[in-house]
Amino acid sequence: MSQNLRIVLIEDDDILRMGYESLLSDVEDFVVVNAYASYDLAKKHLEADHPDVILLDIQMPGTNGLQALPFIKKTLPNANIIILTVFDSPELVFEALTMGAGGYLTKNSSASKIIDAVREVSTGGGAMSTNVARIVMHSFQKNLNSPLTKRETEILDRIANGQTKSQIANDLFIDQETVRSHVKNIYIKLDVNSKSEAIKTAKEKRFI
């Protein structure tokens, strides 16, 4: 087995992709085998690239990162995948981790954190940004008897953090009508009539 860690980047932002490529190529035992602007461009070549570690963006044209995850794991079961994204919602974090991602970093992570994360996942460890680790810890502290579904909890959490329905819809890749439907169900389950009441009740009962 080669001593160099073989890395593939899948990131649609040209500047970021070139930045990551430059950063990782400068590390002595790393070799960036290929860098792609989307999973759809990468998929035909991944097997031949034979990467040890894949840095994968979530929001990309065509097949997004979360949709790509199961296909990558099926094609390359031994490759370690690090999600590198601007999104740090609990829903996306848990979805990515349960689908086989070995790490989850936000794009404001430092250069040293990204390099450390590549090394960590390649030896079987997990790598997370501080804010992502906090999300994971916080989820364990929630009331497990909540009547809300995971999606409803995620939406109410985002509402409590000041997000609008359109922002929530964009971030979670769903339409606004779906968000409205979830909000209606939240009000019914919590027996409340307003956003402020829903947030207050949910916080008091540790549902969010």
Residue pairs with C-beta under 8 A, 6 or more apart in sequence:
3 29
4 29
4 30
4 31
5 29
5 30
5 31
5 52
5 53
5 118
5 119
5 122
6 31
6 33
6 49
6 50
6 51
6 52
6 53
7 24
7 30
7 31
7 32
7 33
7 51
7 52
7 53
7 54
7 55
7 118
8 32
8 33
8 34
8 35
8 36
8 42
8 46
8 49
8 51
8 53
8 54
8 55
9 17
9 20
9 21
9 24
9 32
9 34
9 35
9 36
9 54
9 55
10 35
10 36
10 38
10 39
10 42
10 54
10 55
10 56
10 57
10 60
10 65
10 68
11 17
11 20
11 35
11 36
11 37
11 55
11 57
11 60
11 84
12 37
12 38
12 57
12 59
12 60
12 61
13 57
14 37
16 107
17 35
17 37
18 35
20 35
20 55
20 84
20 114
21 32
21 35
23 111
23 114
23 115
24 30
24 32
24 114
24 115
24 118
25 31
25 32
27 115
30 115
30 118
33 49
33 50
33 51
34 42
34 45
34 49
36 42
36 45
37 60
37 61
38 60
38 61
38 62
38 63
39 56
39 60
39 62
39 63
39 64
39 65
39 67
39 68
39 71
39 72
40 61
40 62
40 63
43 63
43 68
43 71
43 75
46 54
46 72
46 75
46 76
47 75
47 76
50 76
51 76
51 79
52 79
52 80
52 122
53 79
53 80
53 81
53 82
53 118
53 121
53 122
54 72
54 76
54 79
54 80
54 81
54 82
55 82
55 84
55 114
55 118
56 65
56 68
56 69
56 72
56 81
56 82
56 83
56 84
56 101
57 65
57 83
57 84
57 85
58 64
58 65
58 66
58 83
58 85
58 87
58 92
58 96
59 65
59 85
59 86
59 87
63 71
64 173
65 83
65 85
65 96
66 92
66 95
66 96
66 99
69 81
69 96
69 99
69 100
69 101
70 99
70 100
72 79
72 81
73 79
73 81
73 99
73 100
80 102
80 103
80 121
80 122
81 100
81 101
81 102
81 103
81 121
82 101
82 102
82 103
82 104
82 105
82 117
82 118
82 121
82 127
83 96
83 101
83 103
83 104
83 105
84 105
84 106
84 107
84 109
84 114
85 92
85 104
85 105
85 106
85 107
86 106
86 107
87 106
87 171
88 104
88 106
88 129
88 131
88 132
88 135
89 154
89 158
89 171
89 172
90 135
90 138
90 139
90 153
90 154
90 157
91 150
91 151
91 154
91 172
92 172
93 104
93 132
93 135
93 136
94 136
94 139
94 150
96 104
97 104
102 121
102 125
102 126
102 127
103 117
103 120
103 121
103 126
103 127
103 128
104 127
104 128
104 129
104 132
105 113
105 114
105 117
105 127
105 128
105 129
105 132
106 129
106 131
106 132
108 129
109 117
109 129
113 129
116 127
117 127
120 126
120 127
121 127
128 136
141 206
142 153
142 206
142 207
142 208
143 205
143 206
143 207
146 153
146 205
146 207
147 189
147 190
147 207
148 156
148 186
148 189
148 190
148 202
148 207
151 172
151 182
152 182
152 185
152 186
152 189
153 207
153 208
154 172
155 168
155 172
155 179
155 182
155 183
155 186
156 186
156 198
156 199
156 202
156 207
156 208
157 208
158 167
158 168
158 171
159 168
159 183
159 195
159 198
159 199
160 199
160 202
160 203
160 208
163 171
165 176
165 179
165 180
165 183
166 176
168 179
169 175
169 176
169 178
169 179
172 179
186 198
187 193
187 198
190 197
190 198
190 201
190 202
190 207
191 201
192 198
192 201
199 208
201 207
202 208
